Each structure stands twice: as structure tokens, then as C-alpha cells.
Amino acid sequence: MTNPNPFKWFKTSPEIIRLAVMLYVRFPLSLRNVEDLLHERGVDVSHETVRY
């Protein structure tokens, strides 16, 4: 029996989701700061997307 894919409902790639979660959890950053850091790396997401 295989585990269900936890990312199947997201349009963003799992790598981007993992990076956003790692930045938010590992460092004391706000959602807007995570948005800015991802934007600097060429990923255009809103802080609301990061929150979701």
C-alpha cells in the first residue's frame, strides 16, 4: 500500500513548498519575509500562498 501524495492538491512544486516551510520554521521569519526570499530566488508567490 502506498502513501498518499500530500502535495497532490497544490499547484506549486513540492520543492518550493518544502523550501518555504523550511524558511518559515527554521528561521524567525514572517510570511512576507519568506515571500521576499523566495522572490529573490525567482519564485513568485504571495505571502497568502505561503500561509496556505
Distance bins in CASP14 RR format, pairs under 12 A and 6 or more apart:
PFRMAT RR
TARGET T0000
AUTHOR 0000-0000-0000
RMODE 2
METHOD distances of the structure
MODEL  1
5 14 0 0 0 0 1 0 0 0 0 0 0
5 17 0 0 0 0 0 1 0 0 0 0 0
6 14 0 0 0 0 1 0 0 0 0 0 0
6 17 0 0 0 0 1 0 0 0 0 0 0
6 18 0 0 0 0 0 1 0 0 0 0 0
6 21 0 0 0 0 0 1 0 0 0 0 0
7 13 0 0 0 0 1 0 0 0 0 0 0
7 14 1 0 1 0 0 0 0 0 0 0 0
7 15 0 0 0 0 1 0 0 0 0 0 0
7 16 0 0 0 0 1 0 0 0 0 0 0
7 17 1 0 0 1 0 0 0 0 0 0 0
7 18 0 0 0 0 1 0 0 0 0 0 0
7 21 0 0 0 0 0 1 0 0 0 0 0
8 14 0 0 0 0 1 0 0 0 0 0 0
8 17 0 0 0 0 0 1 0 0 0 0 0
9 17 0 0 0 0 0 1 0 0 0 0 0
9 52 0 0 0 0 0 1 0 0 0 0 0
10 16 0 0 0 0 1 0 0 0 0 0 0
10 17 1 0 0 1 0 0 0 0 0 0 0
10 18 0 0 0 0 0 1 0 0 0 0 0
10 20 0 0 0 0 0 1 0 0 0 0 0
10 21 0 0 0 0 0 1 0 0 0 0 0
10 45 0 0 0 0 0 1 0 0 0 0 0
10 49 0 0 0 0 1 0 0 0 0 0 0
10 50 0 0 0 0 0 1 0 0 0 0 0
10 52 0 0 0 0 1 0 0 0 0 0 0
11 17 0 0 0 0 0 1 0 0 0 0 0
11 45 0 0 0 0 0 1 0 0 0 0 0
11 49 0 0 0 0 1 0 0 0 0 0 0
11 52 0 0 0 0 0 1 0 0 0 0 0
12 18 0 0 0 0 0 1 0 0 0 0 0
12 19 0 0 0 0 0 1 0 0 0 0 0
12 20 0 0 0 0 1 0 0 0 0 0 0
12 21 0 0 0 0 0 1 0 0 0 0 0
12 38 0 0 0 0 0 1 0 0 0 0 0
12 43 0 0 0 0 1 0 0 0 0 0 0
12 44 0 0 0 0 0 1 0 0 0 0 0
12 45 1 0 0 1 0 0 0 0 0 0 0
12 46 0 0 0 0 0 1 0 0 0 0 0
12 49 1 0 0 1 0 0 0 0 0 0 0
12 50 0 0 0 0 1 0 0 0 0 0 0
12 52 0 0 0 0 1 0 0 0 0 0 0
13 19 0 0 0 0 1 0 0 0 0 0 0
13 20 0 0 0 0 0 1 0 0 0 0 0
13 43 0 0 0 0 1 0 0 0 0 0 0
13 45 0 0 0 0 0 1 0 0 0 0 0
14 20 0 0 0 0 0 1 0 0 0 0 0
14 21 0 0 0 0 0 1 0 0 0 0 0
15 21 0 0 0 0 0 1 0 0 0 0 0
15 22 0 0 0 0 0 1 0 0 0 0 0
15 38 0 0 0 0 0 1 0 0 0 0 0
15 41 0 0 0 0 0 1 0 0 0 0 0
15 43 0 0 0 0 1 0 0 0 0 0 0
16 22 0 0 0 0 0 1 0 0 0 0 0
16 23 0 0 0 0 0 1 0 0 0 0 0
16 34 0 0 0 0 0 1 0 0 0 0 0
16 35 0 0 0 0 0 1 0 0 0 0 0
16 37 0 0 0 0 0 1 0 0 0 0 0
16 38 1 0 0 1 0 0 0 0 0 0 0
16 39 0 0 0 0 0 1 0 0 0 0 0
16 41 0 0 0 0 1 0 0 0 0 0 0
16 42 0 0 0 0 0 1 0 0 0 0 0
16 43 1 0 1 0 0 0 0 0 0 0 0
16 44 0 0 0 0 0 1 0 0 0 0 0
16 45 1 0 0 1 0 0 0 0 0 0 0
16 49 0 0 0 0 1 0 0 0 0 0 0
16 50 0 0 0 0 1 0 0 0 0 0 0
17 23 0 0 0 0 0 1 0 0 0 0 0
17 24 0 0 0 0 0 1 0 0 0 0 0
17 34 0 0 0 0 0 1 0 0 0 0 0
17 38 0 0 0 0 0 1 0 0 0 0 0
17 43 0 0 0 0 0 1 0 0 0 0 0
17 45 0 0 0 0 1 0 0 0 0 0 0
17 49 0 0 0 0 1 0 0 0 0 0 0
17 50 0 0 0 0 1 0 0 0 0 0 0
17 52 0 0 0 0 0 1 0 0 0 0 0
18 24 0 0 0 0 0 1 0 0 0 0 0
18 25 0 0 0 0 0 1 0 0 0 0 0
18 26 0 0 0 0 0 1 0 0 0 0 0
18 38 0 0 0 0 0 1 0 0 0 0 0
18 43 0 0 0 0 0 1 0 0 0 0 0
19 25 0 0 0 0 0 1 0 0 0 0 0
19 26 0 0 0 0 0 1 0 0 0 0 0
19 27 0 0 0 0 0 1 0 0 0 0 0
19 34 0 0 0 0 1 0 0 0 0 0 0
19 37 0 0 0 0 1 0 0 0 0 0 0
19 38 1 0 0 1 0 0 0 0 0 0 0
19 40 0 0 0 0 0 1 0 0 0 0 0
19 41 0 0 0 0 1 0 0 0 0 0 0
19 42 0 0 0 0 0 1 0 0 0 0 0
19 43 1 0 0 1 0 0 0 0 0 0 0
19 45 0 0 0 0 0 1 0 0 0 0 0
19 50 0 0 0 0 0 1 0 0 0 0 0
20 26 0 0 0 0 0 1 0 0 0 0 0
20 27 0 0 0 0 0 1 0 0 0 0 0
20 29 0 0 0 0 0 1 0 0 0 0 0
20 31 0 0 0 0 1 0 0 0 0 0 0
20 33 0 0 0 0 0 1 0 0 0 0 0
20 34 1 0 1 0 0 0 0 0 0 0 0
20 35 0 0 0 0 1 0 0 0 0 0 0
20 36 0 0 0 0 0 1 0 0 0 0 0
20 37 0 0 0 0 1 0 0 0 0 0 0
20 38 1 0 0 1 0 0 0 0 0 0 0
20 39 0 0 0 0 0 1 0 0 0 0 0
20 41 0 0 0 0 0 1 0 0 0 0 0
20 43 0 0 0 0 1 0 0 0 0 0 0
20 45 1 0 0 1 0 0 0 0 0 0 0
20 46 0 0 0 0 0 1 0 0 0 0 0
20 47 0 0 0 0 0 1 0 0 0 0 0
20 49 0 0 0 0 1 0 0 0 0 0 0
20 50 1 0 1 0 0 0 0 0 0 0 0
20 51 0 0 0 0 1 0 0 0 0 0 0
20 52 0 0 0 0 0 1 0 0 0 0 0
21 27 0 0 0 0 0 1 0 0 0 0 0
21 29 0 0 0 0 0 1 0 0 0 0 0
21 31 0 0 0 0 0 1 0 0 0 0 0
21 34 0 0 0 0 1 0 0 0 0 0 0
21 38 0 0 0 0 0 1 0 0 0 0 0
21 50 0 0 0 0 1 0 0 0 0 0 0
21 51 0 0 0 0 0 1 0 0 0 0 0
21 52 0 0 0 0 0 1 0 0 0 0 0
22 29 0 0 0 0 0 1 0 0 0 0 0
22 34 0 0 0 0 1 0 0 0 0 0 0
22 37 0 0 0 0 0 1 0 0 0 0 0
22 38 0 0 0 0 0 1 0 0 0 0 0
22 50 0 0 0 0 0 1 0 0 0 0 0
23 29 1 0 1 0 0 0 0 0 0 0 0
23 30 0 0 0 0 0 1 0 0 0 0 0
23 31 0 0 0 0 1 0 0 0 0 0 0
23 32 0 0 0 0 0 1 0 0 0 0 0
23 33 0 0 0 0 1 0 0 0 0 0 0
23 34 1 0 1 0 0 0 0 0 0 0 0
23 35 0 0 0 0 1 0 0 0 0 0 0
23 36 0 0 0 0 0 1 0 0 0 0 0
23 37 1 0 1 0 0 0 0 0 0 0 0
23 38 1 0 0 1 0 0 0 0 0 0 0
23 39 0 0 0 0 0 1 0 0 0 0 0
23 40 0 0 0 0 0 1 0 0 0 0 0
23 41 0 0 0 0 0 1 0 0 0 0 0
23 43 0 0 0 0 0 1 0 0 0 0 0
23 45 0 0 0 0 0 1 0 0 0 0 0
23 50 0 0 0 0 1 0 0 0 0 0 0
24 30 0 0 0 0 1 0 0 0 0 0 0
24 31 1 0 0 1 0 0 0 0 0 0 0
24 32 0 0 0 0 0 1 0 0 0 0 0
24 33 0 0 0 0 1 0 0 0 0 0 0
24 34 1 0 1 0 0 0 0 0 0 0 0
24 35 0 0 0 0 0 1 0 0 0 0 0
24 37 0 0 0 0 1 0 0 0 0 0 0
24 38 0 0 0 0 0 1 0 0 0 0 0
24 47 0 0 0 0 0 1 0 0 0 0 0
24 50 1 0 0 1 0 0 0 0 0 0 0
24 51 0 0 0 0 1 0 0 0 0 0 0
25 31 0 0 0 0 0 1 0 0 0 0 0
25 34 0 0 0 0 1 0 0 0 0 0 0
25 50 0 0 0 0 0 1 0 0 0 0 0
26 34 0 0 0 0 0 1 0 0 0 0 0
26 37 0 0 0 0 0 1 0 0 0 0 0
27 33 0 0 0 0 1 0 0 0 0 0 0
27 34 0 0 0 0 1 0 0 0 0 0 0
27 37 0 0 0 0 1 0 0 0 0 0 0
28 34 0 0 0 0 0 1 0 0 0 0 0
29 35 0 0 0 0 1 0 0 0 0 0 0
29 36 0 0 0 0 1 0 0 0 0 0 0
29 37 1 0 0 1 0 0 0 0 0 0 0
29 38 0 0 0 0 0 1 0 0 0 0 0
29 47 0 0 0 0 0 1 0 0 0 0 0
29 50 0 0 0 0 1 0 0 0 0 0 0
30 36 0 0 0 0 1 0 0 0 0 0 0
30 37 0 0 0 0 0 1 0 0 0 0 0
30 47 1 0 0 1 0 0 0 0 0 0 0
30 50 0 0 0 0 1 0 0 0 0 0 0
30 51 0 0 0 0 0 1 0 0 0 0 0
31 37 0 0 0 0 0 1 0 0 0 0 0
31 38 0 0 0 0 0 1 0 0 0 0 0
31 45 0 0 0 0 0 1 0 0 0 0 0
31 46 0 0 0 0 1 0 0 0 0 0 0
31 47 1 0 1 0 0 0 0 0 0 0 0
31 48 1 0 0 1 0 0 0 0 0 0 0
31 49 0 0 0 0 1 0 0 0 0 0 0
31 50 1 0 1 0 0 0 0 0 0 0 0
31 51 1 0 1 0 0 0 0 0 0 0 0
31 52 0 0 0 0 0 1 0 0 0 0 0
32 38 0 0 0 0 0 1 0 0 0 0 0
32 39 0 0 0 0 0 1 0 0 0 0 0
32 45 0 0 0 0 0 1 0 0 0 0 0
32 46 0 0 0 0 1 0 0 0 0 0 0
32 47 1 0 1 0 0 0 0 0 0 0 0
32 48 0 0 0 0 0 1 0 0 0 0 0
32 49 0 0 0 0 0 1 0 0 0 0 0
32 50 0 0 0 0 1 0 0 0 0 0 0
32 51 0 0 0 0 0 1 0 0 0 0 0
33 39 0 0 0 0 0 1 0 0 0 0 0
33 40 0 0 0 0 0 1 0 0 0 0 0
33 47 0 0 0 0 1 0 0 0 0 0 0
33 50 0 0 0 0 1 0 0 0 0 0 0
34 40 0 0 0 0 0 1 0 0 0 0 0
34 41 0 0 0 0 0 1 0 0 0 0 0
34 43 0 0 0 0 0 1 0 0 0 0 0
34 45 0 0 0 0 1 0 0 0 0 0 0
34 46 0 0 0 0 0 1 0 0 0 0 0
34 47 1 0 0 1 0 0 0 0 0 0 0
34 48 0 0 0 0 0 1 0 0 0 0 0
34 49 0 0 0 0 0 1 0 0 0 0 0
34 50 1 0 1 0 0 0 0 0 0 0 0
34 51 0 0 0 0 1 0 0 0 0 0 0
35 41 0 0 0 0 0 1 0 0 0 0 0
35 42 0 0 0 0 0 1 0 0 0 0 0
35 43 0 0 0 0 1 0 0 0 0 0 0
35 44 0 0 0 0 1 0 0 0 0 0 0
35 45 1 0 0 1 0 0 0 0 0 0 0
35 46 1 0 0 1 0 0 0 0 0 0 0
35 47 1 0 1 0 0 0 0 0 0 0 0
35 48 0 0 0 0 1 0 0 0 0 0 0
35 49 0 0 0 0 1 0 0 0 0 0 0
35 50 1 0 1 0 0 0 0 0 0 0 0
35 51 0 0 0 0 1 0 0 0 0 0 0
36 42 0 0 0 0 0 1 0 0 0 0 0
36 43 0 0 0 0 0 1 0 0 0 0 0
36 44 0 0 0 0 0 1 0 0 0 0 0
36 45 0 0 0 0 0 1 0 0 0 0 0
36 46 0 0 0 0 0 1 0 0 0 0 0
36 47 0 0 0 0 1 0 0 0 0 0 0
36 50 0 0 0 0 0 1 0 0 0 0 0
37 43 0 0 0 0 1 0 0 0 0 0 0
37 45 0 0 0 0 0 1 0 0 0 0 0
37 47 0 0 0 0 0 1 0 0 0 0 0
37 50 0 0 0 0 1 0 0 0 0 0 0
38 44 1 0 0 1 0 0 0 0 0 0 0
38 45 1 0 1 0 0 0 0 0 0 0 0
38 46 0 0 0 0 1 0 0 0 0 0 0
38 47 0 0 0 0 1 0 0 0 0 0 0
38 49 0 0 0 0 1 0 0 0 0 0 0
38 50 1 0 0 1 0 0 0 0 0 0 0
39 45 1 0 0 1 0 0 0 0 0 0 0
39 46 0 0 0 0 1 0 0 0 0 0 0
39 47 0 0 0 0 0 1 0 0 0 0 0
39 49 0 0 0 0 0 1 0 0 0 0 0
39 50 0 0 0 0 0 1 0 0 0 0 0
43 49 0 0 0 0 1 0 0 0 0 0 0
43 50 0 0 0 0 0 1 0 0 0 0 0
44 50 0 0 0 0 0 1 0 0 0 0 0
45 51 0 0 0 0 0 1 0 0 0 0 0
45 52 0 0 0 0 1 0 0 0 0 0 0
46 52 0 0 0 0 1 0 0 0 0 0 0
END
